[in-house]
Amino acid sequence: MSISQVRATSSANVGEYVGSVATMVEALSVDWWFTPAFDVVVTLSSEIPYYRGRKAVLAWNRHFGWSLGVHGLSQGNVLVVEALGLGPAPDPALCSDRVAEMLTELAGWAPQRASGQPAPRIVHGPGAPRG
């Protein structure tokens, strides 16, 4: 079993793995969601300019990996902008590098439905108002 598989499937190593990623990206906070959508949401100190005023987040699902997004307008929601595309449990340094690249790429970005790319989607966390 590879290190990535152990990190992705063993609860004994999940906290250590997420902590390592959070340290590498200099996270402001780590919130455990334990939902089908995400296991954890890590709040970053940076923003995606289009969503000015909302902190960027890394949301992790142990089966699919990390996605970059922003906090939603209501508490407990995440707006997913794009997956990191690195697999379920990539090396924390690789996550940090990819996040830096993506934030640079998104500096002048705005969602455009006509572009053929999927629009960001909202994921509701535990206790989030629905509506």
C-alpha positions in Angstrom: 0.0 0.0 0.0 1.4 3.4 -1.0 1.8 6.3 1.5 -1.1 8.1 -0.3 -3.4 5.1 0.1 -2.5 4.9 3.8 -3.1 8.6 4.3 -6.4 8.4 2.4 -7.8 5.4 4.2 -6.3 5.2 7.7 -8.0 7.4 10.3 -4.8 7.2 12.4 -2.9 9.1 9.8 -5.6 11.4 8.5 -5.2 14.1 11.2 -1.5 14.1 10.7 -1.8 14.3 7.0 -4.4 17.2 7.1 -2.2 19.0 9.7 0.8 18.7 7.4 -1.1 20.2 4.4 -2.5 23.0 6.7 1.0 23.8 7.9 2.4 23.9 4.3 -0.4 26.3 3.1 -0.1 28.4 6.3 -3.8 27.8 7.1 -5.8 30.1 9.4 -8.1 27.2 10.5 -9.0 23.6 10.0 -12.7 22.6 10.3 -13.6 18.9 10.3 -16.9 18.4 8.5 -17.2 14.6 8.3 -19.8 14.8 5.5 -20.1 12.9 2.3 -18.9 15.9 0.3 -15.8 16.8 2.5 -14.0 15.5 5.4 -12.3 18.8 6.2 -12.2 22.4 5.1 -8.9 24.4 5.6 -9.2 28.2 5.5 -6.4 30.0 3.8 -5.2 33.5 4.5 -5.5 34.5 0.8 -8.5 35.3 -1.4 -9.6 34.7 -5.0 -10.0 38.2 -6.3 -13.4 37.6 -7.9 -14.7 36.6 -4.5 -13.1 39.5 -2.7 -13.9 39.6 1.0 -14.2 35.8 1.3 -11.2 33.7 2.4 -10.0 30.9 0.0 -10.4 27.4 1.3 -9.0 23.9 0.6 -11.7 21.3 1.0 -10.6 17.6 1.2 -12.5 14.4 0.5 -10.5 11.3 1.3 -11.6 9.6 -1.9 -11.2 12.4 -4.4 -8.6 14.8 -2.9 -8.4 18.5 -2.5 -10.5 21.3 -4.1 -9.9 25.0 -4.0 -12.8 27.3 -3.3 -14.1 30.1 -1.0 -16.3 30.3 2.0 -20.0 30.6 0.9 -22.2 33.6 1.7 -23.8 31.8 4.6 -22.0 30.0 7.4 -21.1 26.4 6.7 -21.1 26.5 2.9 -18.2 26.2 0.5 -18.2 27.4 -3.1 -15.9 25.0 -5.0 -14.0 26.7 -7.8 -11.7 23.9 -9.0 -10.1 20.6 -7.9 -6.4 20.5 -7.4 -6.3 17.4 -9.6 -3.5 15.7 -7.7 -5.3 12.5 -6.4 -6.7 11.6 -3.0 -3.8 12.4 -0.8 -0.9 14.1 -2.5 2.2 15.2 -0.7 1.6 18.4 1.3 4.4 20.3 -0.4 2.8 19.5 -3.8 -0.6 20.7 -2.5 1.0 24.0 -1.4 2.7 24.5 -4.8 -0.5 23.7 -6.7 -2.5 26.1 -4.5 0.0 28.9 -5.1 -0.2 28.2 -8.9 -4.0 28.1 -8.9 -4.3 31.4 -6.9 -2.0 33.1 -9.4 -4.0 31.6 -12.3 -7.3 32.8 -10.8 -6.1 36.4 -10.2 -8.0 37.7 -13.2 -10.6 35.0 -13.4 -14.4 35.4 -13.4 -16.9 32.5 -13.8 -18.4 32.4 -17.3 -21.0 29.8 -18.1 -20.5 30.2 -21.9 -16.8 29.1 -21.6 -17.7 25.4 -21.4 -16.1 25.1 -18.0 -18.4 24.2 -15.1 -19.6 27.0 -12.9 -18.6 26.8 -9.3 -20.9 24.7 -7.1 -22.0 25.3 -3.5 -21.4 22.5 -1.0 -23.3 22.7 2.3 -21.5 21.8 5.4 -23.0 20.5 8.7 -25.6 22.8 10.2 -25.6 25.1 7.1 -28.9 26.7 6.3 -30.5 25.3 3.1 -32.2 27.5 0.8 
